[in-house]
C-alpha cells in the first residue's frame, strides 16, 4: 500500500466536507465511494469493501480505512 496514495485519498475525503469527522457511517461512505448506501451495507455483511465495525445495527468506518480501500482498488 502506498502511503502517498492513502494521504491523497484522506485529503480528498476531507475536501468532501469530512475534515472534522473521525467516524463515518454508511451514508457518508456511500457518498465518498459514489455508490448506494445499500451497496455499502451489502459489502459489510459479506466482508467486502472497506473495513468496518458493527455497532448495534449500524456499521461505522474510519477515514483511514476508506482511504486504504481506495488506495488498494
N, CA, C and O of each residue as an XYZ file, in Angstrom:
292
protein
N       0.843     -1.174      0.000
C       0.000      0.000      0.000
C       0.889      1.238      0.000
O       1.849      1.323      0.766
N       0.573      2.168     -0.839
C       1.370      3.376     -0.997
C       0.857      4.472     -0.054
O      -0.293      4.901     -0.153
N       1.730      4.919      0.862
C       1.336      5.938      1.838
C       0.927      7.239      1.162
O       0.023      7.925      1.640
N       1.573      7.585      0.065
C       1.219      8.816     -0.650
C      -0.206      8.743     -1.193
O      -0.941      9.729     -1.143
N      -0.591      7.596     -1.703
C      -1.957      7.425     -2.216
C      -2.973      7.512     -1.078
O      -4.031      8.122     -1.228
N      -2.647      6.903      0.053
C      -3.548      6.962      1.202
C      -3.717      8.408      1.646
O      -4.835      8.853      1.904
N      -2.610      9.144      1.737
C      -2.672     10.553      2.143
C      -3.492     11.375      1.158
O      -4.249     12.259      1.561
N      -3.343     11.087     -0.130
C      -4.110     11.816     -1.145
C      -5.610     11.538     -0.980
O      -6.430     12.452     -1.060
N      -5.955     10.276     -0.751
C      -7.366      9.919     -0.569
C      -7.929     10.523      0.714
O      -9.086     10.943      0.740
N      -7.130     10.572      1.774
C      -7.572     11.222      3.009
C      -7.853     12.706      2.759
O      -8.834     13.255      3.260
N      -6.993     13.334      1.990
C      -7.197     14.751      1.656
C      -8.478     14.913      0.832
O      -9.261     15.832      1.071
N      -8.685     14.028     -0.126
C      -9.901     14.090     -0.951
C     -11.157     13.922     -0.089
O     -12.150     14.623     -0.287
N     -11.106     12.992      0.864
C     -12.243     12.762      1.761
C     -12.507     14.022      2.585
O     -13.656     14.429      2.754
N     -11.451     14.630      3.092
C     -11.607     15.858      3.878
C     -12.212     16.976      3.040
O     -13.022     17.759      3.538
N     -11.825     17.052      1.779
C     -12.342     18.101      0.894
C     -13.832     17.901      0.583
O     -14.508     18.844      0.170
N     -14.334     16.710      0.773
C     -15.761     16.446      0.574
C     -16.596     16.919      1.768
O     -17.816     16.760      1.782
N     -15.932     17.494      2.759
C     -16.652     18.019      3.913
C     -16.526     17.180      5.169
O     -17.246     17.414      6.140
N     -15.636     16.217      5.171
C     -15.470     15.333      6.315
C     -14.198     15.635      7.102
O     -13.685     14.767      7.808
N     -13.686     16.865      6.985
C     -12.421     17.210      7.632
C     -12.499     17.190      9.155
O     -11.479     16.951      9.803
N     -13.644     17.426      9.743
C     -13.789     17.429     11.202
C     -14.446     16.151     11.711
O     -14.814     16.061     12.882
N     -14.590     15.186     10.848
C     -15.253     13.933     11.187
C     -14.217     12.834     11.391
O     -13.312     12.667     10.574
N     -14.353     12.088     12.483
C     -13.448     10.966     12.726
C     -14.054      9.643     12.276
O     -13.361      8.784     11.732
N     -15.350      9.491     12.507
C     -16.056      8.253     12.194
C     -17.091      8.535     11.106
O     -17.795      9.544     11.142
N     -17.167      7.629     10.147
C     -18.117      7.759      9.040
C     -19.182      6.679      9.161
O     -18.907      5.573      9.628
N     -20.397      7.006      8.739
C     -21.446      5.992      8.706
C     -21.635      5.500      7.268
O     -20.927      5.919      6.353
N     -22.588      4.618      7.099
C     -22.832      4.008      5.787
C     -23.151      5.050      4.721
O     -22.675      4.943      3.591
N     -23.942      6.041      5.063
C     -24.324      7.067      4.086
C     -23.132      7.940      3.695
O     -23.005      8.338      2.537
N     -22.260      8.237      4.657
C     -21.046      9.003      4.359
C     -20.151      8.233      3.394
O     -19.645      8.787      2.418
N     -19.966      6.957      3.682
C     -19.106      6.125      2.831
C     -19.704      5.989      1.434
O     -18.974      6.016      0.443
N     -21.015      5.843      1.348
C     -21.676      5.756      0.043
C     -21.429      7.031     -0.759
O     -21.186      6.970     -1.964
N     -21.490      8.170     -0.105
C     -21.235      9.443     -0.791
C     -19.791      9.501     -1.295
O     -19.542      9.921     -2.425
N     -18.853      9.084     -0.466
C     -17.435      9.122     -0.843
C     -17.153      8.177     -2.005
O     -16.450      8.538     -2.949
N     -17.703      6.969     -1.933
C     -17.425      5.952     -2.960
C     -18.361      6.040     -4.163
O     -18.186      5.324     -5.149
N     -19.363      6.929     -4.073
C     -20.305      7.139     -5.172
C     -21.067      5.863     -5.534
O     -21.211      5.499     -6.701
N     -21.549      5.198     -4.470
C     -22.417      4.037     -4.646
C     -23.604      4.219     -3.703
O     -23.604      5.135     -2.880
N     -24.600      3.369     -3.813
C     -25.763      3.461     -2.941
C     -25.421      2.928     -1.550
O     -24.568      2.053     -1.399
N     -26.099      3.467     -0.544
C     -25.875      3.030      0.832
C     -26.132      1.531      0.981
O     -25.442      0.847      1.738
N     -27.115      1.033      0.262
C     -27.432     -0.399      0.317
C     -26.229     -1.243     -0.124
O     -25.985     -2.314      0.431
N     -25.489     -0.766     -1.109
C     -24.287     -1.471     -1.571
C     -23.259     -1.558     -0.450
O     -22.642     -2.604     -0.250
N     -23.077     -0.468      0.277
C     -22.120     -0.450      1.385
C     -22.540     -1.454      2.461
O     -21.701     -2.180      2.995
N     -23.824     -1.495      2.776
C     -24.329     -2.451      3.774
C     -24.108     -3.883      3.294
O     -23.676     -4.738      4.068
N     -24.400     -4.146      2.035
C     -24.185     -5.492      1.485
C     -22.717     -5.886      1.545
O     -22.387     -7.017      1.903
N     -21.838     -4.957      1.195
C     -20.396     -5.226      1.268
C     -19.996     -5.564      2.705
O     -19.246     -6.513      2.936
N     -20.493     -4.794      3.661
C     -20.147     -5.025      5.066
C     -20.610     -6.410      5.516
O     -19.877     -7.114      6.210
N     -21.812     -6.798      5.127
C     -22.345     -8.100      5.507
C     -21.535     -9.246      4.906
O     -21.429    -10.317      5.503
N     -20.966     -9.016      3.724
C     -20.219    -10.044      3.020
C     -18.711     -9.906      3.213
O     -17.935    -10.602      2.558
N     -18.292     -9.006      4.114
C     -16.868     -8.729      4.365
C     -16.130     -8.302      3.102
O     -14.978     -8.676      2.880
N     -16.809     -7.519      2.289
C     -16.213     -6.925      1.103
C     -16.076     -5.429      1.361
O     -16.587     -4.925      2.361
N     -15.413     -4.737      0.499
C     -15.323     -3.289      0.644
C     -14.394     -2.890      1.772
O     -13.571     -3.688      2.219
N     -14.526     -1.650      2.234
C     -13.636     -1.147      3.286
C     -13.900     -1.814      4.636
O     -15.001     -2.299      4.897
N     -12.867     -1.832      5.491
C     -13.009     -2.382      6.839
C     -14.043     -1.574      7.609
O     -14.155     -0.360      7.437
N     -14.785     -2.253      8.449
C     -15.787     -1.563      9.260
C     -15.986     -2.294     10.571
O     -15.528     -3.420     10.760
N     -16.681     -1.618     11.466
C     -17.082     -2.203     12.740
C     -18.599     -2.125     12.822
O     -19.201     -1.134     12.408
N     -19.212     -3.169     13.354
C     -20.668     -3.159     13.518
C     -20.983     -2.755     14.956
O     -20.524     -3.382     15.911
N     -21.764     -1.710     15.083
C     -22.225     -1.222     16.377
C     -23.752     -1.306     16.356
O     -24.412     -0.517     15.679
N     -24.303     -2.252     17.088
C     -25.746     -2.470     17.028
C     -26.122     -2.926     15.628
O     -25.634     -3.950     15.149
N     -26.991     -2.166     14.974
C     -27.380     -2.479     13.595
C     -26.622     -1.647     12.576
O     -26.814     -1.808     11.371
N     -25.757     -0.755     13.057
C     -25.053      0.171     12.162
C     -23.608     -0.262     11.936
O     -23.008     -0.949     12.763
N     -23.078      0.150     10.819
C     -21.672     -0.063     10.507
C     -20.971      1.283     10.562
O     -21.489      2.285     10.069
N     -19.782      1.299     11.169
C     -19.010      2.534     11.213
C     -17.645      2.295     10.570
O     -17.124      1.180     10.553
N     -17.095      3.370     10.050
C     -15.847      3.328      9.290
C     -14.956      4.475      9.741
O     -15.443      5.505     10.208
N     -13.649      4.293      9.598
C     -12.732      5.409      9.798
C     -12.332      5.952      8.431
O     -12.375      5.237      7.430
N     -11.950      7.197      8.403
C     -11.498      7.782      7.133
C     -10.275      7.037      6.620
O     -10.125      6.845      5.414
N      -9.406      6.618      7.521
C      -8.205      5.883      7.122
C      -8.578      4.575      6.415
O      -7.987      4.233      5.390
N      -9.551      3.850      6.955
C      -9.978      2.592      6.313
C     -10.527      2.840      4.908
O     -10.284      2.049      3.997
N     -11.261      3.931      4.734
C     -11.797      4.264      3.410
C     -10.657      4.628      2.466
O     -10.643      4.205      1.310
N      -9.699      5.414      2.961
C      -8.550      5.812      2.137
C      -7.724      4.596      1.736
O      -7.263      4.512      0.598
N      -7.532      3.652      2.658
C      -6.786      2.437      2.326
C      -7.531      1.615      1.277
O      -6.921      1.078      0.352
N      -8.843      1.520      1.427
C      -9.653      0.796      0.438
C      -9.505      1.439     -0.955
O      -9.329      0.738     -1.951
N      -9.577      2.757     -1.008
C      -9.434      3.452     -2.288
C      -8.028      3.269     -2.865
O      -7.868      3.131     -4.078
N      -7.030      3.267     -2.017
C      -5.649      3.086     -2.498
C      -5.424      1.688     -3.044
O      -4.627      1.496     -3.962
N      -6.125      0.712     -2.484
C      -5.965     -0.688     -2.913
C      -6.762     -1.008     -4.171
O      -6.472     -1.990     -4.854
N      -7.759     -0.193     -4.484
C      -8.659     -0.528     -5.597
C      -8.611      0.494     -6.701
O      -9.311      0.353     -7.704
